[in-house]
Amino acid sequence: MPRTVQIRDLDDDVYAGLVRRAAEAGVSVPELLRAEATRLASRPSIGEWLERTRQRPAGAGRAEILAALDEHRGAWPDAGR
């Protein structure tokens, strides 16, 4: 069942920004806010994201990362000059 959300006390400059963005996207302000709310609700919170990334196994160790960087950058300039 669809729900209705009402936001009160928006500053004039905030509402003007929403009107501008909606116009740029070719939609109404309610359509813009509906799309943004859908996008926001579909993404994990920062806490959820951090927890998932902590549980991910480490891919490469420090030595592998440094070796890849050295390979990408090429040889170091001669330090003796």
Steps between C-alpha positions, in 0.01 A plus 500: 500500500649836400576744779495878506783702650470869577801721566435824684705813552732479201702814450414695185848445356473124556164485323633718218788256459256210481292684238816568297618138516155369415480732200845390383386137522168577329291380795292653777636559850296207643633271223856612572458439874335161437795391286752628756316329787498174303872531430576582863292211634662250264854576615654369821562741784861599564509268800368207295748570221794520741398173663478325163840631393656388829371148439644488147820297473810704428593466136864601483756562767728798535786340308276417202357853494846660510626266226202590280562871558869460415406312182252771402733792572809345347856515626589752766743775393862445596536636854879540462488795261 
